[in-house]
Amino acid sequence: MRTLALVLSAFPIAAADFRPLFNGRNLDGWVMTGPGRFVVEDGLMKTTGGMGLLYYSKEKLSNCTLRVVFKTTGQRANSGVVIRLPEPPSDPWYGVHNGYEVQIDAAGDDWHSTGAIYSLSKVTSRQQKPTGEWNTMEIEIRDKVTRISLNGVLINEFTEGQPVPERKQWYEPIRGPRAPAGYIGLQNHDAASTVYFKEVSVQR
């Protein structure tokens, strides 16, 4: 038995593969709400138009890691990854107030920049690459805990119930607990912001 244990320790078990939610060809499984939209160009999802939310309708996710690979086209390009949506969103603001928006915005302050849970949990460092370069964001959803890494660096950890800033603006998320399992989505923020996504995948 000891010999077997030594042999197994020499060959670490590989982590489970990430399963793609975006197939690189079309938006099969994804549903859009709001006036903005996403299009697929050269195997990439691209934001266009006004405010909107594109959500993955085939399943709710929990106790998993979500990986999103994106690049921006300008310093103020704005988008987000929405998690823990309890129901299919009926409008583009549903995700802000009923889930958590993990911000994509290099120009925001620590509470509103890439990797922040919008206005609820700030980043501990800035890790977004320059405009035009690909970034890898991993969002770990574990019961009441959400951990966010950007380009291999843990920059945010939030636990349900921890203190959060007072809500000051109508567009900031309503405070309160979120669902342990939910739909995920991508935000299309405004007509002036163009963000590309080449991978959206999940690891249980």
C-alpha positions as CSV (number, residue, x, y, z in Angstrom):
1,M,0.0,0.0,0.0
2,R,2.9,2.4,0.9
3,T,4.5,1.7,-2.5
4,L,1.2,2.4,-4.3
5,A,0.8,5.7,-2.5
6,L,4.3,6.8,-3.4
7,V,3.7,5.9,-7.0
8,L,0.4,7.8,-7.1
9,S,2.0,10.9,-5.4
10,A,4.5,11.0,-8.3
11,F,1.6,11.4,-10.8
12,P,-0.7,14.2,-9.6
13,I,-4.3,14.0,-10.6
14,A,-5.0,16.5,-13.4
15,A,-7.7,19.1,-12.8
16,A,-11.0,18.5,-14.6
17,D,-11.2,20.2,-18.0
18,F,-13.1,23.4,-18.5
19,R,-16.3,22.8,-20.5
20,P,-17.1,25.5,-23.1
21,L,-20.4,27.4,-22.9
22,F,-19.6,29.4,-26.0
23,N,-19.0,27.2,-29.1
24,G,-17.1,29.8,-31.1
25,R,-19.6,29.6,-34.0
26,N,-22.9,31.0,-32.9
27,L,-24.9,31.9,-29.8
28,D,-26.6,28.5,-29.3
29,G,-27.8,28.3,-25.7
30,W,-27.5,32.1,-25.1
31,V,-30.5,34.5,-24.9
32,M,-30.4,38.3,-25.2
33,T,-32.4,40.8,-23.2
34,G,-32.3,44.6,-23.7
35,P,-31.7,46.8,-26.8
36,G,-28.0,45.9,-27.1
37,R,-26.8,42.7,-28.6
38,F,-23.9,40.4,-29.2
39,V,-22.6,39.2,-32.6
40,V,-20.2,36.4,-33.4
41,E,-17.3,37.5,-35.6
42,D,-14.3,35.3,-36.5
43,G,-15.1,33.0,-33.6
44,L,-15.4,35.8,-31.0
45,M,-18.4,37.2,-29.2
46,K,-18.6,41.0,-29.7
47,T,-20.7,43.6,-27.9
48,T,-22.6,46.1,-30.0
49,G,-25.4,48.5,-29.6
50,G,-26.8,49.7,-26.2
51,M,-27.4,48.2,-22.8
52,G,-28.1,44.5,-22.7
53,L,-27.6,41.2,-21.0
54,L,-26.7,38.0,-22.8
55,Y,-27.3,35.0,-20.5
56,Y,-26.6,31.3,-20.8
57,S,-30.0,29.6,-20.6
58,K,-29.2,25.9,-20.5
59,E,-28.3,25.5,-16.8
60,K,-27.7,27.2,-13.5
61,L,-24.1,27.1,-12.1
62,S,-22.9,26.5,-8.6
63,N,-19.8,25.3,-6.8
64,C,-17.7,25.8,-10.0
65,T,-15.1,28.0,-11.6
66,L,-16.2,30.2,-14.5
67,R,-13.4,31.2,-16.9
68,V,-13.9,34.2,-19.3
69,V,-11.3,35.3,-21.8
70,F,-11.8,38.9,-23.1
71,K,-10.2,41.9,-24.5
72,T,-11.2,45.5,-24.6
73,T,-10.9,48.1,-27.5
74,G,-10.4,51.2,-25.4
75,Q,-9.4,52.3,-21.9
76,R,-13.1,53.1,-21.0
77,A,-14.6,50.0,-22.7
78,N,-17.2,48.7,-20.2
79,S,-18.8,45.3,-19.7
80,G,-19.2,42.7,-17.0
81,V,-19.8,39.0,-16.1
82,V,-23.0,38.5,-14.2
83,I,-23.3,35.5,-11.9
84,R,-25.9,34.0,-9.4
85,L,-29.0,35.0,-11.4
86,P,-31.9,33.1,-9.7
87,E,-34.2,33.4,-12.7
88,P,-33.9,34.1,-16.4
89,P,-33.5,37.9,-16.6
90,S,-36.5,39.9,-17.9
91,D,-34.5,43.1,-18.6
92,P,-30.8,44.1,-18.7
93,W,-30.9,45.5,-15.2
94,Y,-32.1,42.3,-13.6
95,G,-28.6,41.0,-13.4
96,V,-27.3,44.1,-11.6
97,H,-29.9,43.9,-8.8
98,N,-30.5,40.2,-8.5
99,G,-27.1,38.7,-9.2
100,Y,-23.5,40.0,-8.9
101,E,-21.8,41.9,-11.7
102,V,-18.1,41.2,-11.9
103,Q,-16.9,44.4,-13.6
104,I,-14.9,44.8,-16.8
105,D,-13.7,48.4,-16.9
106,A,-10.0,49.4,-16.7
107,A,-10.9,53.0,-16.0
108,G,-13.0,52.5,-12.9
109,D,-12.0,53.0,-9.3
110,D,-11.2,50.0,-7.1
111,W,-15.0,49.4,-6.4
112,H,-15.8,49.6,-10.1
113,S,-12.8,48.3,-12.0
114,T,-12.1,45.0,-13.7
115,G,-12.6,42.2,-11.1
116,A,-14.6,44.2,-8.7
117,I,-18.1,43.0,-7.7
118,Y,-19.7,46.2,-8.8
119,S,-19.9,48.7,-5.9
120,L,-19.9,45.8,-3.4
121,S,-16.4,44.3,-3.2
122,K,-13.3,46.1,-4.4
123,V,-10.2,44.7,-6.1
124,T,-6.9,44.4,-4.2
125,S,-4.8,45.1,-7.3
126,R,-5.1,46.1,-10.9
127,Q,-4.2,43.2,-13.2
128,Q,-5.9,44.0,-16.5
129,K,-3.6,44.0,-19.6
130,P,-3.4,46.9,-22.0
131,T,-6.1,47.6,-24.6
132,G,-6.2,44.9,-27.3
133,E,-4.5,42.2,-25.2
134,W,-6.4,39.1,-24.0
135,N,-7.2,38.8,-20.3
136,T,-8.2,35.6,-18.4
137,M,-10.7,36.0,-15.6
138,E,-11.6,33.1,-13.4
139,I,-14.6,33.4,-11.0
140,E,-14.9,30.8,-8.4
141,I,-18.4,30.3,-7.0
142,R,-18.4,28.3,-3.7
143,D,-21.6,28.5,-1.7
144,K,-21.5,31.9,-0.1
145,V,-18.0,32.7,-1.3
146,T,-17.0,34.3,-4.6
147,R,-13.3,34.6,-5.6
148,I,-12.1,36.4,-8.6
149,S,-8.7,36.0,-10.3
150,L,-7.4,38.0,-13.2
151,N,-4.5,36.8,-15.3
152,G,-3.5,34.4,-12.6
153,V,-3.7,36.8,-9.6
154,L,-6.4,36.6,-6.9
155,I,-7.8,40.2,-6.7
156,N,-11.1,39.8,-5.0
157,E,-12.8,37.6,-2.4
158,F,-16.3,38.2,-1.2
159,T,-18.4,36.3,1.3
160,E,-22.2,36.8,1.7
161,G,-22.9,38.9,4.8
162,Q,-19.7,40.8,4.9
163,P,-20.0,44.7,5.2
164,V,-20.5,46.6,2.0
165,P,-20.7,50.3,1.2
166,E,-24.0,52.2,1.4
167,R,-25.9,52.2,-1.9
168,K,-25.7,55.8,-3.2
169,Q,-27.0,55.7,-6.9
170,W,-30.1,54.1,-8.5
171,Y,-27.9,52.1,-10.9
172,E,-25.9,50.5,-8.1
173,P,-27.0,47.0,-7.1
174,I,-29.7,46.6,-4.5
175,R,-28.0,45.2,-1.4
176,G,-28.8,41.7,-0.1
177,P,-28.0,38.0,-0.4
178,R,-27.7,36.3,-3.8
179,A,-28.6,32.8,-4.8
180,P,-26.0,30.0,-4.3
181,A,-26.8,28.7,-7.8
182,G,-27.8,30.7,-10.8
183,Y,-27.6,31.6,-14.5
184,I,-24.6,33.5,-15.7
185,G,-24.4,36.3,-18.3
186,L,-22.4,38.9,-20.2
187,Q,-23.2,42.5,-20.1
188,N,-23.3,44.8,-23.1
189,H,-22.9,48.2,-21.5
190,D,-23.3,51.0,-24.1
191,A,-22.9,51.7,-27.8
192,A,-19.4,53.3,-27.3
193,S,-18.0,50.2,-25.6
194,T,-16.8,47.2,-27.6
195,V,-15.5,44.1,-25.8
196,Y,-14.6,40.8,-27.3
197,F,-14.9,37.4,-25.7
198,K,-13.2,34.3,-27.1
199,E,-13.9,31.8,-24.2
200,V,-16.6,31.3,-21.7
201,S,-16.2,27.9,-20.0
202,V,-16.9,26.2,-16.7
203,Q,-15.1,23.7,-14.4
204,R,-17.2,21.8,-11.9
